[in-house]
Amino acid sequence: MTADGVLINGNRRCAAMRSLYEEDNNLRFQYIRCLVLPEDATAEELIYLEAELQVARDFKQDYSWVNEAMLIEDLFNRAGKDWKKVAARMHRKVSDVRELYDKLQQVHQLVELSQGARLHVDFADNESAFDELAKHIKNRPTKEADAVKAVYFLGTLAGTEYRNLRHLRRADAAELVRQEIEGNPALKPVLDIAEESAPGESEDNLLDDVLGESEPQSPLHNVLSFVATKRPGANITLASGDKVAVQDVLGSLRSAITTVAFEAAEEQRDQSAVAAPVVRADKAIAELKRAQSALPKARALDDWDEAAFSEKVDQLEKLIAKIKGSR
């Protein structure tokens, strides 16, 4: 603890002991023995100490990935943006701390987009989704990155499984989801009210600040910014005057996005099936070229078996004949 009584490490244990003392009247937990830090300990030193105690590999209780990423971000800014220093403090690889930092930036954007309706802690269970998103958009064209990000953000809010979202890592993802929403009787009124309540071109649009401006505007631009600002326990008033629970809207969005993801997965499987023969033929050609290069050296060795090799060549010729005959 600091010299003026702020607990730096052991908050969970302190809360447990306080409960045992106050609620169970267990006098054994009336006091806690603490190491008191020097009065001149700086804020930077406290941050470094927390990194050592809370996130070092030998610590018994892991941070949530969001808390750990926030600490990494703080250390990164304090260490002059030196990843090696941050990694050393965290007892992690540079690649590990950078990945945590990158996916935290996505959480920052979604939290900012929500305008207070959501907190960082709300997304502690969505690490895989943010991890896949951050890695996918890193080197993608802006238009594709914005489309995938919009789908992932909307899907995460709706509770869509990340295993389904990964099928929508494509440039037309936002357009496909938009089409499904338009054809859904439960979601079309929500889309309409989102379009009506969207800020005009002259107004500051937070979604542009968060996702970055894109031309043309993402098909999910308005519905995402609208839904993100609604608390899960609230209601949405439609143009008809009817009210619908945000939870119900999120459930319908989850179903719509999942449907699109399944269709995209089927399409990907069909495309893979079409390309599979050519891909496998390319691999076979590459392997045969390697065999041809290695053949002279192999034939010069005493234990070379020419008969066994000829048998393999005969098998190849028969397979090629079958392939030609199947056309």
C-alpha positions in Angstrom: 0.0 0.0 0.0 1.1 3.6 -0.5 2.2 5.8 2.4 -1.2 7.5 2.5 -3.2 4.2 2.6 -4.1 3.3 -1.0 -4.0 -0.4 -1.6 -1.9 -1.3 -4.7 -2.1 -5.1 -4.6 -4.5 -7.4 -2.8 -7.8 -5.8 -3.4 -9.7 -9.1 -3.8 -8.1 -10.5 -0.6 -8.9 -7.3 1.3 -12.6 -7.5 0.2 -12.8 -11.2 1.3 -11.3 -10.4 4.7 -13.6 -7.4 5.2 -16.6 -9.6 4.5 -15.3 -12.2 7.0 -14.8 -9.6 9.6 -17.9 -7.4 9.1 -20.5 -10.1 8.1 -19.2 -13.1 10.0 -17.6 -11.3 12.9 -14.4 -13.2 12.5 -11.8 -11.2 14.5 -8.9 -13.0 12.8 -9.5 -10.7 9.8 -9.8 -7.4 11.7 -6.3 -6.4 10.4 -4.2 -6.9 7.3 -0.5 -6.9 7.3 0.8 -4.7 4.5 4.1 -3.5 3.1 4.0 0.3 3.1 5.7 1.9 0.2 8.0 5.0 0.6 6.3 8.4 0.7 8.2 9.5 -2.4 7.0 6.6 -4.6 5.9 8.1 -8.0 2.9 7.3 -10.0 5.1 5.7 -12.7 6.7 3.4 -10.1 3.3 2.4 -8.8 2.3 1.4 -12.4 5.4 -0.6 -12.8 4.9 -2.3 -9.4 1.3 -3.2 -10.4 2.6 -4.7 -13.7 5.1 -6.8 -11.7 2.6 -8.0 -9.1 -0.6 -8.4 -11.0 0.4 -9.6 -14.5 3.7 -11.4 -14.0 3.5 -15.0 -15.2 3.9 -16.5 -11.7 0.9 -14.6 -10.3 -1.9 -16.8 -9.1 -4.9 -14.8 -10.3 -4.9 -13.5 -13.9 -6.2 -10.1 -14.9 -8.9 -10.0 -17.5 -7.4 -9.4 -20.9 -9.0 -5.9 -21.0 -7.3 -4.9 -17.7 -4.1 -6.3 -18.8 -4.3 -4.5 -22.2 -5.1 -1.2 -20.4 -2.0 -1.7 -18.2 0.1 -2.4 -21.3 -1.3 0.8 -23.0 -0.4 2.8 -19.9 3.1 1.3 -19.8 3.5 1.9 -23.5 2.8 5.6 -23.2 5.0 6.0 -20.1 7.9 4.0 -21.7 8.2 6.4 -24.6 6.3 3.9 -26.9 9.1 1.3 -26.5 7.6 -2.1 -26.9 10.7 -3.9 -25.6 10.5 -2.1 -22.3 6.8 -2.9 -22.0 7.3 -6.5 -22.7 10.1 -6.7 -20.1 7.9 -5.2 -17.5 5.0 -7.5 -18.3 7.2 -10.6 -18.6 5.7 -11.2 -22.0 6.9 -11.4 -25.6 6.8 -8.2 -27.6 4.3 -9.8 -30.0 2.0 -10.7 -27.1 1.8 -7.2 -25.7 1.4 -5.6 -29.1 -1.5 -8.0 -29.9 -3.3 -7.1 -26.6 -2.7 -3.4 -27.3 -4.1 -3.7 -30.9 -7.3 -5.4 -29.9 -7.8 -3.0 -27.0 -7.9 -0.2 -29.6 -11.0 -1.9 -31.1 -12.7 -2.0 -27.7 -11.9 1.7 -27.2 -13.7 2.5 -30.5 -16.8 0.5 -29.7 -17.0 1.9 -26.2 -16.6 5.4 -27.6 -19.2 4.7 -30.2 -21.7 3.6 -27.4 -21.5 7.1 -25.9 -21.5 5.7 -22.3 -24.0 2.8 -22.9 -21.2 0.2 -22.8 -18.0 -0.1 -20.7 -14.7 -1.8 -21.5 -15.5 -4.5 -18.9 -18.6 -5.4 -20.9 -16.4 -7.0 -23.6 -14.1 -9.0 -21.4 -15.7 -12.2 -22.7 -15.2 -11.1 -26.4 -11.4 -11.4 -26.6 -11.4 -13.9 -29.5 -13.7 -11.6 -31.6 -11.5 -8.5 -31.1 -8.4 -10.6 -31.6 -9.6 -11.9 -35.0 -10.8 -8.4 -36.0 -7.6 -6.6 -35.1 -5.5 -9.1 -37.0 -7.7 -9.2 -40.1 -8.0 -5.4 -40.6 -4.4 -4.6 -40.0 -3.3 -4.6 -43.6 -6.7 -4.5 -45.4 -8.0 -1.7 -47.7 -9.9 0.9 -45.7 -13.3 0.0 -47.3 -13.0 -3.7 -46.4 -11.6 -2.9 -42.9 -14.6 -0.6 -42.2 -17.1 -3.2 -43.5 -15.6 -6.0 -41.4 -15.3 -3.8 -38.3 -18.9 -2.7 -38.6 -20.1 -6.3 -38.8 -17.9 -7.4 -35.9 -19.0 -4.5 -33.7 -22.7 -5.1 -34.4 -22.2 -8.8 -34.0 -20.4 -8.4 -30.7 -23.2 -6.2 -29.4 -25.7 -8.7 -30.5 -23.9 -11.6 -28.9 -23.0 -13.4 -32.2 -20.4 -16.2 -31.8 -17.0 -15.2 -33.1 -16.8 -18.5 -34.9 -19.7 -17.3 -37.0 -18.4 -13.8 -37.4 -15.1 -15.1 -39.0 -17.1 -16.1 -42.1 -17.9 -12.4 -42.6 -14.3 -11.2 -42.9 -14.9 -10.0 -46.5 -15.3 -6.7 -48.3 -19.1 -7.1 -48.8 -19.8 -8.2 -45.3 -21.7 -5.0 -44.2 -23.8 -5.1 -47.4 -24.8 -8.7 -46.9 -25.9 -8.0 -43.3 -27.8 -4.9 -44.4 -29.7 -6.9 -47.0 -30.7 -9.5 -44.3 -31.8 -6.7 -41.9 -33.9 -5.1 -44.7 -35.7 -8.4 -45.3 -36.4 -9.1 -41.7 -39.9 -7.8 -40.5 -38.7 -7.4 -36.9 -35.6 -5.4 -37.9 -36.7 -3.3 -40.8 -38.6 -0.8 -38.4 -35.4 -0.5 -36.3 -33.4 0.2 -39.4 -35.9 2.8 -40.5 -35.8 4.7 -37.1 -32.0 4.4 -37.2 -31.9 6.1 -40.6 -34.3 8.8 -39.5 -32.4 9.6 -36.4 -29.0 9.6 -38.1 -27.2 13.0 -38.0 -27.1 15.0 -41.2 -24.0 15.4 -43.3 -23.2 18.8 -41.7 -23.3 17.3 -38.2 -20.4 15.7 -36.4 -20.8 11.9 -36.8 -19.1 9.9 -34.0 -19.1 6.7 -36.1 -16.9 8.5 -38.7 -14.5 9.4 -35.9 -14.4 5.9 -34.6 -14.5 3.8 -37.8 -12.9 6.3 -40.1 -14.5 8.0 -43.0 -15.2 5.6 -45.9 -16.5 6.2 -49.4 -19.2 5.1 -49.9 -20.6 5.1 -46.3 -20.9 1.7 -44.8 -24.4 0.2 -45.2 -24.4 -0.5 -41.5 -23.2 3.0 -40.5 -26.5 4.2 -39.1 -27.9 1.1 -37.5 -24.6 0.4 -35.7 -24.3 3.9 -34.3 -28.0 3.7 -33.2 -27.9 0.3 -31.6 -24.5 0.9 -29.9 -25.9 3.8 -27.9 -28.9 1.8 -26.5 -28.4 0.1 -23.1 -29.5 -3.6 -23.1 -32.3 -3.0 -20.6 -33.8 -0.1 -22.5 -36.6 0.1 -25.1 -36.7 1.6 -28.6 -39.7 3.6 -29.8 -40.4 2.8 -33.4 -42.0 5.2 -36.0 -45.3 3.5 -35.4 -45.2 4.4 -31.7 -44.7 0.8 -30.6 -41.9 0.0 -28.2 -39.5 -2.9 -28.6 -37.0 -4.1 -26.0 -33.3 -3.5 -27.0 -32.6 -7.1 -25.9 -35.2 -8.4 -28.4 -33.6 -6.2 -31.1 -30.2 -7.6 -30.3 -31.6 -11.2 -30.4 -33.0 -10.5 -33.9 -29.7 -9.0 -35.0 -27.9 -12.0 -33.7 -30.1 -14.3 -35.8 -29.8 -12.2 -38.9 -26.0 -12.0 -38.7 -25.7 -15.7 -38.0 -27.9 -16.5 -41.0 -25.7 -14.4 -43.2 -22.6 -16.0 -41.7 -23.9 -19.5 -42.5 -24.7 -18.6 -46.1 -21.2 -17.0 -46.4 -19.7 -20.2 -45.0 -21.6 -22.3 -47.6 -20.4 -20.0 -50.4 -16.8 -20.3 -49.2 -17.1 -24.1 -49.1 -18.4 -24.1 -52.7 -15.6 -21.9 -53.8 -13.1 -24.1 -52.1 -14.5 -27.1 -53.8 -14.2 -25.5 -57.2 -10.6 -24.4 -56.5 -9.5 -27.6 -54.7 -8.4 -29.7 -57.8 -6.3 -26.9 -59.2 -4.7 -26.1 -55.8 -3.9 -29.8 -55.3 -2.5 -30.1 -58.8 -0.2 -27.1 -58.2 1.1 -28.8 -55.0 1.7 -32.0 -56.9 3.6 -30.2 -59.6 5.7 -28.5 -57.0 6.5 -31.8 -55.3 7.4 -33.4 -58.6 9.8 -30.6 -59.5 11.5 -31.2 -56.1 11.7 -34.9 -56.8 13.2 -34.2 -60.2 15.9 -31.9 -58.6 16.7 -34.5 -55.9 16.8 -37.5 -58.4 20.4 -37.2 -59.7 21.9 -37.1 -56.2 19.7 -40.0 -55.0 20.6 -42.2 -57.9 24.3 -41.7 -57.1 23.9 -43.3 -53.7 24.6 -47.0 -53.1 21.2 -47.9 -51.6 19.1 -46.2 -54.3 16.2 -48.5 -55.5 15.5 -47.7 -59.1 12.7 -50.4 -59.3 10.8 -48.8 -56.3 11.1 -45.4 -57.9 9.8 -46.7 -61.3 6.8 -48.2 -59.6 5.9 -44.7 -58.1 6.3 -43.2 -61.6 4.0 -45.8 -63.0 1.4 -44.9 -60.3 1.6 -41.3 -61.2 1.1 -42.0 -64.9 -2.0 -44.1 -64.1 -3.4 -41.3 -62.0 -2.8 -38.7 -64.7 -4.5 -41.0 -67.2 -7.5 -41.3 -65.0 -7.7 -37.5 -64.5 -7.6 -37.0 -68.3 -10.2 -39.7 -68.8 -12.6 -38.2 -66.4 -13.1 -35.0 -68.4 
